Amino acid sequence: MVMRPGRSKIGHLAVFVVFLPVLLCGRIDQEECCHEIQWITEGATGILLPEYKPPAPKIFEIKYGNNTLRWTNAMRFDGFYSKNCRMLNNANGTLDKVVNPGKFAIDSKLTNLWRREGSNIDTFVAMGGLRIRGSFGGFKSGLQAGFEEIRDLGTLSGIHNHPIDFQLPIVRELWLQTCWSDTFGIFTSYPQYFTLGLFPFSLGRGIALGSSYGVVPDSIGYDMDFCTDQYAPGFKFSGDLMHCGLLAYDLYGEVSWNQSYSFSLVNEGVRSQLYGHLYNPARNFGVIDYIIAARLKFAPLQYDNRKLTFEPYGLYDYEPAQKVTVPNDGTTSLKTIGCAAEGTIGAWEFGFDTAFNFGWQRVMGVDRNVISKQITKEGTVQYINTKVVNISSDSAPVPGKITGKALWTTENQPIVTTKLRPEFETENTPLAVYNGVTYINEELGTAPNTYYLKNDGNRFKDPAEKTLKGSMFVCDIAYNFQDPDFKLAAAVGLATGDTNPNQDKVVAGDNLNQEDYKGFIGLQETYSGTRVRSAYYMSGFGGAPRVTYLPIDVFETIAEEQGVSIVSRFNNLLYVGASATIVWDGCLTRWTVNPNFLIYWTDIATRALKSLPPAAIEANVSSDEEDEEGDEEDDDPDDIDWLEEFFKKPNEAYSETLTSKFLGMELNCYIDGTFKNTNFAIFSVFGWFLPGTYYQDMSGLPLSGAERSFLNANKNGTKARQVPLLGSDPAFFFDLGIKYAF
């Protein structure tokens, strides 16, 4: 049995860390705290800390009347190379290598501030920010069109999106802020603000709720603030509640997805596979995903050498049209409460962030049967029911034999939709009892090929409700040496994980027995560390995957291009790490070098493979080096014996034993050089990842429908020269670039 950490362990640790700084820092002196303090509340990590301001770049500024117009620009060019960063498999040859000699991005911001005569606050602030991003030679690397369903005569045949062939500007941020207490002449003790538009907002360190609404597809090598292409649309009320910045607040709302803004969207027929909606498939009104969040910013200590800030927060997220099995079959109500803190005591600095998930996910009952295409041996195209089969009838030569998928015909479909599925059903009608049922009241076809229609054993999936119980905790501490300018830091973090609560594990239907989901759920999160930073493993979708479960029907799941359950953000992860930061001044440049070392584990383990196919791959597959030496391709069928064995009894390739939890180790280094008296800088980040025993246990796993199709091709006799499967070989990447602000 897999043991999972409960909330009590994280809760006790969080309480201890919350009160430790108060005991160390001493009492609050109200008279000494009254000096101006500026807050960093947005950005990559959302750290609530008194702001350190480096020398500001020159800003193009024009003043006219009560207005001040400011224009700032930042340009960035960098090159990138990586090996094995996705699949960790040397047997892939060059399939898992990426080189991008020139990535570029330019951000341009225009800000207008309006202030009343004699006032010390800006009554109105309007900002617009554009971004242009792309790659040398990659004219399709900028923007991507949205995903659209491909339908033929009502049959869903795939999902399609395509790149836009030009580097078009992206509206990264666009917002208006007003001091409403000044605008409407309402007297308040402290200024109160209202902000509306696209702007950054995050809670704590940006784990429970981050500002990364629209991000670049692959964020390896990027800093997390830079990887955000667009901020979320929303509004915010904010202001001070006590003097000297002692207590402030934010109340935030966000519309993350709206499917009710047009007549066609409201009436789009997307629910026909859901129980009770066969004849009422319209999406209906009110399908809007939204987030409401609130936080307090409490600064009890504001001395020069002792600072302490707390940020208790909470959020509510409602998503009424999630995709679990089919579009619009899931509804989630997520509540998260948490607290973050940052502090300094002399040369020491420390911080933490912890949060807990509450709420539920309701999944509607689903008819998995869809109309699809298949190509016959004669080369013709047929429309078939994917979850209904033909069974030879009693009058057939071989009664009871499955003869193939049921064709879409005017004769078959009334039975498929009204006899093998109740005609008068509701959303709560249990239909799983119809799985495997054969309708024998009507014999179809012509002799001797007569048949009955029968449901597959997993055509119907009954409704279920899961309770959300995830949690996370991160903490770090650092010590600053004065001479030389040197800092040492250590960090630890945990995000709970769990198996997919909506997928069968051992027997069909056992997902209904899993009532809780204990994995942590973060929203718009791109956390990669604060005082100890990850450049690879916590960077997102570009890194190595973590598989959280292998369902009993894993090969059928993969064949249907659903893949296995994979996480790549801050979920099912435990890490410890250390870093050093060295700063020194050269004749022309100020250099900062920041090496980081991290060790990772999973919170839960999953089922392991019984064998290690990559070992067979390395033994049987010709490498690129051999090809360069002129070796001819060998068609010896022994080269694919392991693939044949792998597919003879596919589910037996997986063991009931669990994988190791040790994911591996990451070593990276950030280097920045700023030229003095200029706005020009050079930067570099490089790193290695050494996979642990977890990836040895999972080596050989196909993760997607494309990989499954590749293996099927090899099964049919094609030699496997390079097999894109998960492995356990080291990964490396390197990024080098320049930045200029003007």
TINU-21715 format. One line per 8 residues: number of its first residue (from 1); their letters; for each residue x, y negated, z negated of C-alpha. Coordinates in Angstrom, 2 decimals. Last residue first. Layout:
NUM) A) X Y Z | ...
REM end
This chain:
742) FAYKIGLD) 15.87 -51.55 23.34 | 16.60 -48.20 21.73 | 19.02 -45.70 23.24 | 19.37 -41.99 22.57 | 21.86 -39.45 23.94 | 21.81 -35.67 24.25 | 23.15 -32.22 23.46 | 21.11 -29.07 22.66
734) FFFAPDSG) 22.48 -25.56 22.11 | 20.74 -22.23 21.52 | 21.67 -18.75 20.33 | 19.81 -15.51 19.60 | 21.23 -12.30 18.11 | 19.86 -8.88 19.19 | 16.87 -7.13 17.57 | 14.48 -6.41 20.44
726) LLPVQRAK) 10.95 -7.30 21.62 | 10.26 -6.09 25.14 | 10.90 -7.64 28.55 | 12.41 -4.54 30.22 | 15.19 -5.14 32.71 | 16.19 -2.49 35.24 | 13.26 -0.20 34.56 | 13.14 2.04 37.65
718) TGNKNANL) 9.70 2.21 39.26 | 8.05 5.62 38.83 | 4.45 5.08 37.76 | 5.44 4.58 34.13 | 7.62 1.69 35.23 | 4.55 -0.06 36.64 | 2.66 0.65 33.42 | 5.54 -0.88 31.48
710) FSREAGSL) 5.24 -4.08 33.46 | 1.47 -4.14 32.93 | 1.99 -3.84 29.17 | 4.48 -6.72 29.30 | 1.94 -8.90 31.13 | -0.84 -7.87 28.71 | 1.20 -9.14 25.80 | 3.45 -8.18 22.91
702) PLGSMDQY) 5.05 -4.96 24.14 | 6.92 -3.48 21.14 | 10.33 -1.93 21.78 | 12.01 -3.13 18.60 | 9.62 -3.50 15.64 | 11.74 -1.65 13.04 | 14.93 -3.31 14.27 | 13.09 -6.62 14.17
694) YTGPLFWG) 12.27 -6.17 10.49 | 15.86 -5.04 9.81 | 17.12 -8.57 10.28 | 17.68 -10.72 13.35 | 20.76 -13.01 13.42 | 19.67 -16.46 14.61 | 22.27 -18.93 15.81 | 22.11 -22.68 16.08
686) FVSFIAFN) 22.95 -25.87 17.91 | 21.94 -29.49 17.50 | 23.52 -32.49 19.16 | 23.19 -36.24 19.05 | 24.58 -39.38 20.66 | 23.54 -42.87 19.67 | 23.02 -46.32 21.24 | 21.26 -49.20 19.47
678) TNKFTGDI) 24.49 -51.12 19.12 | 26.46 -52.88 16.37 | 28.14 -49.61 15.45 | 27.72 -46.59 17.71 | 25.57 -43.96 16.02 | 26.78 -40.35 16.07 | 24.46 -37.54 15.06 | 25.28 -33.85 14.57
670) YCNLEMGL) 22.73 -31.25 13.45 | 24.03 -27.76 12.66 | 22.32 -24.39 12.59 | 22.68 -21.01 10.90 | 19.62 -18.75 10.74 | 19.32 -15.40 9.00 | 16.97 -12.45 9.52 | 13.43 -11.19 9.18
662) FKSTLTES) 13.82 -8.98 6.09 | 10.36 -7.58 5.31 | 11.21 -4.05 6.45 | 8.49 -2.38 8.47 | 5.81 -0.20 6.98 | 5.22 3.53 7.35 | 2.11 4.68 9.19 | 4.22 4.94 12.32
654) YAENPKKF) 3.46 3.83 15.83 | 4.41 5.78 18.95 | 1.54 8.12 18.11 | -0.85 5.47 19.41 | 0.66 5.81 22.86 | 0.38 9.59 23.31 | 1.96 10.20 26.73 | 2.85 6.52 27.06
646) FEELWDID) 6.13 6.27 25.14 | 7.19 9.68 26.39 | 6.94 8.46 29.98 | 8.76 5.28 29.07 | 11.56 7.26 27.43 | 11.91 9.36 30.56 | 12.47 6.24 32.64 | 16.15 6.63 33.53
638) DPDDDEED) 15.69 10.40 33.82 | 13.90 9.68 37.10 | 17.30 9.10 38.75 | 16.75 6.30 41.24 | 20.21 4.88 40.78 | 20.91 1.39 42.07 | 24.34 1.05 43.56 | 27.22 -0.20 41.50
630) GEEDEEDS) 28.88 -3.23 43.09 | 30.74 -4.69 40.12 | 28.15 -7.47 39.87 | 25.46 -4.86 39.39 | 27.36 -3.37 36.49 | 27.56 -6.79 34.82 | 23.83 -7.29 35.29 | 23.15 -4.15 33.30
622) SVNAEIAA) 21.88 -0.82 34.56 | 19.13 0.58 32.33 | 19.43 4.03 30.80 | 21.47 3.71 27.61 | 20.53 0.11 26.76 | 16.89 0.90 27.46 | 17.02 4.03 25.34 | 18.25 1.95 22.42
614) PPLSKLAR) 15.56 -0.60 23.30 | 12.94 2.22 22.87 | 13.51 2.52 19.11 | 11.22 5.24 17.82 | 8.52 5.58 15.18 | 7.50 1.94 15.52 | 6.63 0.20 12.28 | 3.30 -0.76 10.70
606) TAIDTWYI) 3.23 -4.23 9.21 | 4.90 -5.96 6.28 | 3.54 -8.82 4.19 | 5.19 -12.02 2.97 | 7.80 -11.90 5.70 | 11.43 -12.66 4.90 | 13.82 -15.41 6.02 | 17.34 -16.58 5.14
598) LFNPNVTW) 18.43 -20.15 5.91 | 21.77 -21.94 6.44 | 21.95 -25.60 7.41 | 24.83 -27.76 8.72 | 24.27 -31.57 8.73 | 26.94 -33.78 10.27 | 26.43 -37.55 10.29 | 28.87 -39.83 12.12
590) RTLCGDWV) 29.06 -43.64 12.14 | 30.82 -44.76 15.30 | 33.28 -47.39 16.47 | 36.29 -47.01 14.19 | 34.88 -44.01 12.43 | 32.58 -44.06 9.45 | 31.73 -40.90 7.53 | 28.61 -38.98 6.56
582) ITASAGVY) 28.51 -35.33 5.50 | 25.26 -33.50 4.83 | 25.29 -29.98 3.42 | 22.54 -27.40 3.52 | 21.09 -24.45 1.64 | 18.21 -22.09 2.29 | 15.58 -19.76 0.95 | 12.65 -18.47 2.97
574) LLNNFRSV) 9.33 -16.65 2.70 | 6.95 -16.49 5.65 | 3.51 -15.08 6.41 | 2.38 -18.47 7.75 | 4.25 -21.69 8.50 | 4.17 -21.47 12.31 | 4.96 -18.59 14.68 | 2.25 -16.03 14.00
566) ISVGQEEA) 1.46 -13.02 16.18 | -1.53 -10.67 16.27 | -1.06 -8.26 19.17 | -1.94 -9.10 22.75 | -5.38 -10.07 24.00 | -4.47 -9.15 27.55 | -7.10 -6.38 27.77 | -4.21 -3.94 28.14
558) ITEFVDIP) -2.76 -5.29 24.91 | -5.90 -4.47 22.97 | -6.16 -1.07 24.66 | -2.57 -0.39 23.66 | -3.07 -1.58 20.09 | -6.24 0.43 19.49 | -5.23 1.31 15.91 | -4.30 -2.31 15.36
550) LYTVRPAG) -0.64 -3.31 14.85 | -0.48 -6.15 12.35 | 1.28 -9.39 11.40 | 3.76 -9.59 14.28 | 6.29 -12.39 13.80 | 7.44 -13.92 17.08 | 10.97 -15.21 17.86 | 11.15 -18.93 18.52
542) GFGSMYYA) 9.73 -21.15 21.27 | 6.24 -21.12 19.75 | 7.16 -23.08 16.65 | 10.33 -24.59 15.21 | 10.43 -22.56 12.01 | 12.86 -19.99 13.43 | 14.96 -22.40 15.47 | 16.14 -25.76 14.14
534) SRVRTGSY) 15.39 -25.13 10.48 | 16.10 -27.94 8.05 | 17.17 -28.08 4.41 | 16.38 -31.46 2.85 | 13.04 -31.59 4.68 | 12.09 -28.33 6.33 | 10.66 -27.26 9.71 | 7.01 -28.24 9.36
526) TEQLGIFG) 5.10 -28.53 12.62 | 1.52 -28.38 11.32 | -1.58 -29.50 13.20 | -3.63 -27.73 10.49 | -2.20 -25.24 8.01 | -3.81 -21.91 7.17 | -2.16 -19.72 4.54 | -2.74 -15.97 4.82
518) KYDEQNLN) -4.95 -14.38 2.17 | -7.93 -13.47 4.37 | -10.59 -11.82 2.27 | -13.49 -9.42 2.93 | -11.57 -6.72 4.75 | -14.10 -3.86 4.93 | -15.67 -5.20 8.14 | -12.28 -4.80 9.83
510) DGAVVKDQ) -12.80 -1.04 9.38 | -15.09 -0.93 12.41 | -13.07 1.54 14.48 | -10.50 3.36 12.39 | -7.00 2.41 11.25 | -6.50 -1.34 11.67 | -9.59 -2.85 13.30 | -9.25 -6.55 14.09
502) NPNTDGTA) -11.18 -9.46 12.59 | -9.27 -9.84 9.32 | -5.91 -10.14 11.13 | -3.41 -8.94 8.56 | -2.26 -11.27 5.81 | 0.32 -13.94 5.08 | 1.25 -16.27 2.24 | 3.45 -19.28 2.90
494) LGVAAALK) 6.55 -19.43 0.70 | 9.41 -21.92 0.50 | 12.80 -22.38 -1.13 | 15.34 -25.15 -0.72 | 18.92 -26.12 -1.61 | 20.84 -29.33 -0.96 | 24.40 -30.65 -1.02 | 25.15 -34.26 -0.10
486) FDPDQFNY) 28.38 -36.04 0.87 | 29.51 -39.64 1.25 | 33.07 -39.09 0.06 | 33.09 -40.50 -2.51 | 29.53 -40.96 -3.77 | 28.30 -37.38 -4.03 | 24.55 -36.92 -3.62 | 22.82 -33.89 -5.16
478) AIDCVFMS) 19.81 -32.20 -3.54 | 16.64 -30.34 -4.50 | 13.97 -28.54 -2.50 | 10.50 -27.08 -3.01 | 7.91 -25.48 -0.77 | 4.68 -23.74 -1.82 | 1.87 -22.17 0.16 | -1.55 -20.64 -0.43
470) GKLTKEAP) -4.20 -18.61 1.38 | -7.57 -17.48 0.00 | -10.13 -17.74 2.83 | -13.25 -15.59 2.42 | -14.40 -13.54 5.40 | -17.89 -13.12 6.87 | -18.96 -10.42 9.32 | -21.23 -9.94 12.30
462) DKFRNGDN) -21.31 -6.55 14.09 | -18.98 -5.63 16.95 | -20.63 -3.84 19.85 | -18.95 -2.09 22.77 | -16.52 -0.17 20.57 | -17.40 3.48 21.24 | -18.22 2.74 24.85 | -21.89 2.70 25.70
454) KLYYTNPA) -23.30 5.45 27.92 | -25.13 5.45 31.24 | -26.47 8.71 32.69 | -25.30 10.40 35.86 | -26.21 12.14 39.11 | -23.44 12.92 41.57 | -24.88 16.18 43.02 | -27.37 14.75 43.67
446) TGLEENIY) -28.09 11.03 43.88 | -27.51 8.35 41.28 | -29.33 7.68 38.01 | -31.19 9.83 35.51 | -33.43 7.84 33.19 | -34.37 8.79 29.65 | -30.82 9.89 28.88 | -29.42 6.60 27.58
438) TVGNYVAL) -26.12 7.60 25.91 | -25.06 5.95 22.63 | -21.32 5.56 21.94 | -21.79 2.29 20.10 | -25.53 1.66 19.56 | -25.16 1.81 15.76 | -22.83 -1.18 16.12 | -25.92 -3.23 16.95
430) PTNETEFE) -26.81 -4.63 13.54 | -29.44 -7.36 14.14 | -28.21 -10.53 12.40 | -28.17 -12.89 15.40 | -31.54 -11.55 16.47 | -32.56 -8.80 18.89 | -35.55 -8.23 21.13 | -34.23 -6.32 24.16
422) PRLKTTVI) -32.04 -3.99 22.15 | -28.77 -3.10 23.93 | -28.33 0.23 25.73 | -31.89 -0.13 27.02 | -32.13 -3.86 27.69 | -28.80 -5.12 29.06 | -27.10 -1.97 30.35 | -30.38 -0.33 31.41
414) PQNETTWL) -31.47 -3.38 33.39 | -27.93 -3.55 34.86 | -27.68 -0.06 36.33 | -30.16 -0.09 39.20 | -29.45 -3.65 40.34 | -25.80 -2.68 40.38 | -22.69 -3.57 38.38 | -20.85 -0.27 38.35
406) AKGTIKGP) -20.55 1.81 35.19 | -16.95 2.65 34.42 | -15.78 6.10 35.38 | -16.85 9.75 35.67 | -17.07 10.69 31.99 | -18.11 14.35 31.95 | -21.26 15.40 30.11 | -22.50 17.88 32.75
398) VPASDSSI) -20.05 19.34 35.33 | -22.03 20.24 38.49 | -24.58 17.47 37.79 | -28.12 18.37 36.79 | -27.43 17.75 33.10 | -26.11 14.28 33.85 | -22.53 13.15 34.48 | -21.69 10.35 32.09
390) NVVKTNIY) -21.02 6.90 33.61 | -19.36 4.31 31.37 | -20.31 1.03 29.67 | -17.76 -1.30 28.02 | -16.07 -2.93 31.05 | -19.19 -3.07 33.22 | -17.92 -2.95 36.80 | -17.84 -5.05 39.97
382) QVTGEKTI) -16.11 -3.25 42.83 | -13.41 -4.37 45.26 | -12.35 -2.16 48.15 | -8.84 -0.79 48.66 | -9.86 2.83 49.30 | -8.45 3.85 45.93 | -10.79 1.33 44.35 | -9.90 -2.15 43.14
374) QKSIVNRD) -11.55 -3.31 39.93 | -13.44 -6.43 39.01 | -15.08 -7.44 35.74 | -18.54 -7.87 34.25 | -18.38 -8.13 30.48 | -19.17 -5.76 27.60 | -17.82 -6.92 24.24 | -21.31 -7.50 22.83
366) VGMVRQWG) -20.53 -9.66 19.81 | -21.98 -10.15 16.34 | -21.14 -13.54 14.92 | -18.01 -14.25 12.93 | -18.28 -16.35 9.78 | -15.08 -17.78 8.32 | -14.99 -18.96 4.75 | -13.68 -21.55 2.31
358) FNFATDFG) -10.63 -22.06 0.13 | -6.98 -22.65 0.93 | -4.36 -23.66 -1.65 | -1.55 -26.22 -1.39 | 1.96 -26.93 -2.67 | 4.53 -29.57 -1.78 | 7.84 -30.19 -3.54 | 10.54 -32.77 -4.01
350) FEWAGITG) 13.98 -33.44 -5.42 | 16.77 -36.00 -5.56 | 19.79 -36.09 -7.85 | 22.48 -38.82 -7.83 | 20.61 -40.92 -10.40 | 17.24 -39.29 -10.89 | 15.27 -39.30 -7.65 | 11.71 -38.17 -6.93
342) EAACGITK) 9.25 -36.77 -4.42 | 5.90 -35.11 -5.08 | 3.22 -33.21 -3.19 | -0.15 -31.90 -4.38 | -2.74 -29.62 -2.88 | -6.36 -28.88 -2.11 | -7.56 -27.20 1.07 | -11.12 -26.50 2.22
334) LSTTGDNP) -11.83 -24.60 5.44 | -15.27 -23.95 6.94 | -14.82 -21.71 9.95 | -17.34 -20.67 12.60 | -16.66 -17.85 15.06 | -18.31 -16.47 18.23 | -17.89 -19.57 20.41 | -15.58 -17.97 22.98
326) VTVKQAPE) -15.16 -14.18 22.79 | -13.35 -12.00 20.25 | -12.34 -14.62 17.68 | -12.86 -17.85 19.63 | -13.87 -20.75 17.44 | -17.01 -22.80 17.92 | -18.16 -24.38 14.64 | -14.82 -25.64 13.32
318) YDYLGYPE) -15.16 -27.59 10.05 | -12.08 -28.80 8.18 | -12.21 -30.28 4.68 | -9.17 -31.84 3.08 | -7.60 -32.53 -0.30 | -4.70 -34.50 -1.71 | -2.58 -35.19 -4.77 | 0.46 -37.30 -3.86
310) FTLKRNDY) 2.93 -37.97 -6.65 | 5.87 -40.36 -6.67 | 8.91 -40.59 -8.93 | 11.84 -42.96 -8.80 | 14.79 -43.33 -11.12 | 17.94 -45.20 -10.13 | 16.41 -48.49 -8.94 | 13.32 -48.07 -11.08
302) QLPAFKLR) 9.90 -47.33 -9.59 | 8.41 -44.64 -11.82 | 4.66 -43.95 -12.06 | 4.17 -44.00 -8.28 | 0.76 -42.50 -7.45 | -0.38 -42.10 -3.85 | -3.92 -40.69 -3.76 | -5.21 -38.53 -0.94
294) AAIIYDIV) -8.28 -37.87 1.17 | -9.05 -35.75 4.22 | -12.03 -35.15 6.50 | -11.48 -33.00 9.57 | -13.80 -32.48 12.54 | -14.68 -29.89 15.17 | -17.86 -30.78 17.05 | -20.43 -28.35 18.46
286) GFNRAPNY) -23.54 -30.35 17.55 | -25.88 -29.59 20.44 | -26.41 -26.20 22.08 | -23.87 -23.87 23.72 | -26.55 -22.43 25.99 | -26.84 -18.62 26.18 | -30.48 -18.19 25.16 | -31.59 -15.02 26.95
278) LHGYLQSR) -28.70 -12.85 25.73 | -28.39 -15.09 22.68 | -29.54 -12.88 19.79 | -26.16 -11.22 19.28 | -23.42 -13.11 21.08 | -22.36 -12.10 24.60 | -24.63 -14.71 26.24 | -23.06 -17.52 24.21
270) VGENVLSF) -21.19 -19.62 26.81 | -24.02 -20.85 29.04 | -23.19 -24.56 29.30 | -26.15 -26.66 28.14 | -24.36 -28.93 25.64 | -21.34 -29.15 27.93 | -23.41 -30.10 30.98 | -25.36 -32.79 29.10
262) SYSQNWSV) -22.19 -34.52 27.90 | -20.42 -35.47 24.64 | -21.34 -32.36 22.66 | -18.21 -30.21 22.99 | -16.00 -32.39 20.79 | -12.62 -31.30 19.43 | -10.30 -32.84 16.80 | -12.57 -35.59 15.53
254) EGYLDYAL) -10.61 -36.93 12.58 | -11.49 -38.65 9.30 | -9.16 -40.13 6.70 | -9.53 -41.69 3.25 | -6.20 -43.03 2.00 | -5.41 -44.29 -1.52 | -2.97 -46.38 -3.52 | -1.73 -46.41 -7.12
246) LGCHMLDG) 1.37 -48.08 -8.56 | 1.97 -50.16 -5.46 | 2.90 -53.11 -7.65 | -0.70 -53.62 -8.76 | -3.40 -50.96 -8.82 | -5.99 -49.64 -6.33 | -4.03 -50.37 -3.15 | -5.46 -49.79 0.33
238) SFKFGPAY) -6.67 -47.32 2.91 | -9.70 -46.43 5.02 | -8.78 -44.29 8.02 | -10.23 -43.40 11.40 | -9.66 -40.65 13.94 | -8.19 -39.54 17.23 | -5.19 -37.22 16.79 | -1.67 -38.26 17.74
230) QDTCFDMD) -0.18 -37.46 21.13 | 3.07 -36.04 22.46 | 4.40 -34.83 19.12 | 7.80 -33.15 19.66 | 9.67 -36.31 18.61 | 8.45 -36.14 15.04 | 9.48 -32.49 14.71 | 13.05 -33.00 15.84
222) YGISDPVV) 13.56 -31.19 19.09 | 16.04 -28.38 19.73 | 13.37 -25.70 19.90 | 9.99 -27.41 20.40 | 8.61 -25.51 23.39 | 5.17 -26.50 24.71 | 5.44 -30.17 23.63 | 2.86 -31.13 21.01
214) GYSSGLAI) -0.64 -32.64 20.92 | -2.17 -33.07 17.47 | 1.12 -33.00 15.58 | 0.13 -35.31 12.69 | 0.20 -32.64 10.00 | -2.37 -31.28 7.58 | -1.63 -28.56 5.00 | 2.01 -28.55 6.11
206) GRGLSFPF) 2.59 -32.27 6.84 | 4.97 -32.87 3.97 | 2.21 -34.20 1.75 | -0.82 -34.91 3.91 | -0.37 -36.26 7.43 | -1.55 -39.15 9.58 | -0.24 -40.49 12.88 | -2.44 -42.76 15.02
198) LGLTFYQP) -4.97 -42.49 17.86 | -7.85 -44.88 17.13 | -9.32 -46.67 14.11 | -7.68 -48.15 11.02 | -9.47 -49.89 8.12 | -7.55 -51.77 5.43 | -8.09 -53.07 1.89 | -5.91 -55.81 0.38
190) YSTFIGFT) -5.78 -55.90 -3.45 | -7.97 -57.53 -6.11 | -10.88 -57.63 -3.70 | -12.91 -60.60 -2.49 | -14.94 -59.93 0.64 | -14.32 -62.51 3.36 | -15.33 -60.16 6.15 | -11.94 -60.12 7.86
182) DSWCTQLW) -9.93 -60.51 4.63 | -11.46 -57.49 2.87 | -11.47 -55.72 6.22 | -7.73 -55.92 6.69 | -7.93 -54.62 10.23 | -6.04 -51.89 12.02 | -6.45 -51.07 15.70 | -5.03 -47.97 17.32
174) LERVIPLQ) -3.53 -46.40 20.42 | -0.88 -43.72 20.10 | 0.75 -41.27 22.51 | -1.14 -42.33 25.63 | 0.79 -40.15 28.06 | 2.35 -41.68 31.16 | 2.46 -39.50 34.28 | 5.54 -37.53 35.28
166) FDIPHNHI) 4.23 -36.08 38.53 | 3.26 -32.59 39.71 | 0.51 -31.98 37.18 | 0.82 -28.40 36.02 | -1.85 -25.74 36.44 | -4.46 -23.99 34.35 | -6.42 -20.82 34.91 | -8.25 -18.21 32.86
158) GSLTGLDR) -9.43 -14.97 34.41 | -12.02 -13.01 36.36 | -15.19 -13.98 34.51 | -18.04 -12.71 36.67 | -20.90 -15.11 37.38 | -20.63 -14.61 41.12 | -16.87 -15.19 40.79 | -15.77 -17.08 37.71
150) IEEFGAQL) -12.36 -18.54 36.81 | -12.47 -20.12 33.36 | -10.64 -23.40 32.87 | -7.61 -24.27 30.74 | -6.64 -27.95 30.65 | -4.18 -29.47 33.10 | -0.53 -29.43 32.09 | 1.69 -32.49 31.74
142) GSKFGGFS) 5.41 -32.91 32.32 | 7.40 -29.89 33.45 | 5.98 -29.68 36.98 | 8.62 -32.00 38.48 | 11.26 -29.77 36.96 | 14.34 -30.81 38.89 | 15.51 -32.92 35.96 | 12.95 -32.56 33.21
134) GRIRLGGM) 9.90 -34.53 32.04 | 8.39 -36.95 29.55 | 6.75 -40.38 29.83 | 5.27 -41.76 26.61 | 2.96 -44.70 25.98 | 2.19 -46.54 22.73 | -0.49 -49.12 22.04 | -0.74 -51.06 18.81
126) AVFTDINS) -3.21 -53.59 17.41 | -2.75 -55.18 13.96 | -5.40 -57.53 12.59 | -5.53 -59.45 9.31 | -1.78 -59.36 8.81 | -0.89 -60.25 5.21 | 0.93 -63.23 3.66 | -1.77 -65.81 4.47
118) GERRWLNT) -1.06 -69.52 4.90 | -2.62 -69.66 8.37 | -4.39 -66.42 9.13 | -2.37 -63.57 10.59 | -2.67 -61.70 13.90 | -0.24 -58.92 14.83 | 0.16 -57.49 18.36 | 2.16 -54.33 18.95
110) LKSDIAFK) 3.44 -52.85 22.22 | 5.21 -49.51 22.06 | 7.22 -47.73 24.75 | 8.48 -44.18 24.41 | 10.81 -42.73 27.04 | 11.53 -39.05 27.48 | 14.12 -37.03 29.35 | 15.24 -33.45 29.72
102) GPNVVKDL) 18.33 -32.82 31.82 | 20.40 -29.70 32.22 | 17.56 -27.35 31.23 | 18.84 -23.81 30.83 | 16.81 -20.87 29.57 | 17.88 -17.25 29.13 | 15.47 -14.46 28.21 | 15.15 -12.84 31.65
94) TGNANNLM) 18.92 -13.06 32.18 | 19.63 -9.54 30.96 | 16.52 -8.29 29.15 | 18.63 -5.55 27.59 | 20.15 -8.25 25.35 | 16.84 -8.41 23.46 | 15.88 -11.08 20.92 | 12.52 -11.66 22.72
86) RCNKSYFG) 12.09 -15.46 22.62 | 15.42 -17.03 21.75 | 17.46 -14.39 23.57 | 19.77 -17.04 25.07 | 19.28 -20.80 25.01 | 20.56 -23.90 26.81 | 19.36 -27.52 26.56 | 20.33 -30.92 27.95
78) DFRMANTW) 19.30 -34.27 26.51 | 18.12 -37.74 27.52 | 16.24 -40.14 25.22 | 14.85 -43.64 25.61 | 13.27 -45.81 22.93 | 11.33 -49.00 23.59 | 9.98 -51.81 21.40 | 7.70 -54.73 22.25
70) RLTNNGYK) 6.38 -57.13 19.62 | 3.70 -59.84 19.98 | 3.06 -62.14 17.01 | -0.22 -64.01 16.92 | -1.41 -66.99 14.86 | -0.50 -69.42 17.63 | 2.04 -67.80 19.91 | 5.01 -65.80 18.67
62) IEFIKPAP) 7.02 -63.56 21.01 | 9.17 -60.64 19.94 | 11.46 -58.20 21.74 | 12.77 -56.13 18.87 | 16.43 -55.57 18.12 | 17.02 -52.27 16.41 | 16.66 -52.18 12.62 | 19.69 -51.42 10.50
54) PKYEPLLI) 18.59 -48.41 8.44 | 15.54 -48.82 6.19 | 15.16 -46.46 3.24 | 11.48 -46.14 2.43 | 10.26 -45.25 -1.05 | 9.03 -41.69 -0.67 | 5.81 -39.88 0.22 | 7.06 -37.43 2.78
46) GTAGETIW) 4.72 -37.07 5.78 | 7.10 -34.64 7.42 | 7.37 -35.80 11.01 | 5.80 -39.20 10.65 | 3.39 -40.86 8.27 | 3.31 -41.99 4.66 | 6.64 -43.75 4.27 | 5.84 -46.30 1.64
38) QIEHCCEE) 7.27 -49.70 0.90 | 7.84 -50.88 -2.66 | 7.89 -54.44 -3.93 | 8.88 -54.88 -7.54 | 6.65 -54.49 -10.55 | 8.00 -51.29 -12.08 | 9.93 -53.02 -14.88 | 6.88 -54.45 -16.62
30) QDIRGCLL) 4.86 -51.25 -16.43 | 7.54 -49.13 -18.07 | 6.61 -45.51 -17.51 | 8.15 -42.97 -19.85 | 10.81 -40.36 -19.22 | 12.30 -39.11 -15.95 | 13.18 -35.60 -17.07 | 9.85 -34.72 -18.65
22) VPLFVVFV) 7.93 -36.24 -15.75 | 10.14 -34.42 -13.24 | 9.40 -31.04 -14.91 | 5.62 -31.53 -14.97 | 4.86 -30.86 -11.32 | 7.54 -28.15 -10.97 | 6.05 -26.08 -13.79 | 2.52 -26.44 -12.42
14) ALHGIKSR) 3.70 -25.35 -8.96 | 5.45 -22.26 -10.33 | 2.34 -21.17 -12.21 | 0.15 -21.69 -9.15 | 2.49 -19.87 -6.80 | 2.49 -16.79 -9.01 | -1.24 -17.01 -9.75 | -2.29 -17.28 -6.12
6) GPRMVM) -1.52 -13.66 -5.49 | 1.54 -12.26 -3.83 | 0.70 -9.37 -1.50 | 1.57 -5.73 -2.12 | 1.29 -3.46 0.89 | 0.00 0.00 0.00
REM end
